[in-house]
Amino acid sequence: MSDRVRPRIAIDDENGRPVAAADIEAVAPDVVRASLHVEPGHLPRDARERLVDAVLDDPEVKSRQQLEVSLPLGDTEILDRVRERCDSADSRAAGASCLVDADLPRPEPAEG
């Protein structure tokens, strides 16, 4: 078992209360896994979108080619945002979760 600390991303509301979070784990040289969680109840309108953006903009994620995401089943806002930001995304239900296998966007080649 690894003693390495896994990155955690948290999204807070306007009062500083955590409303969404993601745990990130590198599982292979080209694959990273993210487990997304949202708090029950009323959330700021863009909390889910901000969570997905924060995950996909994280250096640990950006350095990989594939992303495996676990999110709450039925959370179409998160699923839609993953699909918008990734080159491709296949999803399937697994109990109370939705599992997504996504190809991350390739970095733009440097001009020069």
Order of alpha helices (4+ residues) and beta strands (2+ residues): beta-beta-beta-alpha-alpha-beta-alpha-beta-beta
